[in-house]
Each structure stands twice: as structure tokens, then as C-alpha cells.
Amino acid sequence: MYEPIRSPSVHTTADDADFPHRSREEELDIQLAGHLAALLAVTDELGLGTAGDRIAEQVARLRGAPPARHAGLTAAAPADLHRRAHALAGRALLVAASRADTTAAILSAERMDAHTAALAAAEAAPSGQLVGAH
């Protein structure tokens, strides 16, 4: 009635694939390094050298090589940059907590606090000048 299948199916499972797989820890390392690298870019744009150096150390630790640093300016308002940095630090904190990386988690939490303080100072300042998040 039915003819047997003579060729292998194109619907093979991924387990049969012949390529290296990354562990969950390796994936989290990659994700954390990405969030911290993005935070580093915003931190450098804000001109926060000391904070940028601390973030760069963590990126280098996770990637095994120092990150590329540049002053790519987006012409965004400082308040917008602080909001973006706060969000990136929050993402990094979640991943760091997920992989139990205390050093990166503490650094991310400190950056969140610093950017929150900078935004609060900007709202409280009568002239609207934004204070740095050192």
C-alpha cells in the first residue's frame, strides 16, 4: 500500500547536530558581558571615566579580553543617557543575579543607584542642570 521512506527525513532533531553547544553558564556570561558592554558605551558617553573603568574590568573578565572603548556620541540629552544607563544596569543586575556573579551584581546595583541619584538631582536642580553620576 505505502512505499517505505528511502531517504532520511529533513526533520531531524537538533541533538543530532554536529556543532558545539554552549552551557547555560556560558550563555549567561555572554549575555552579561553584552549588557555590561552596552552600559560601558553609555557610561563613556556620559564621561564617567572611573565608573567606565570598573565596568570595563568586568567585561574583560567575562570575555577574556578588554572591551573596545570609544566615545561614540549620540547627541542624546544627559537625562536620557542616565535613564538608558539605569535600564542597562538593571538588565545586567538580573543576569548577574541569575548566574550568581556577586561582583557584577554589586557593580550593576551601584550604577543603578548612581544614575537614579543623577536623575533625582536633575529634577531637583532649579536650572535643570544634570549632575554627574560618579
Secondary structure as UniProt FT lines:
FT   HELIX           14..16
FT   HELIX           24..46
FT   HELIX           49..63
FT   HELIX           78..98
FT   TURN            99..100
FT   HELIX           102..124
FT   TURN            126..127
//
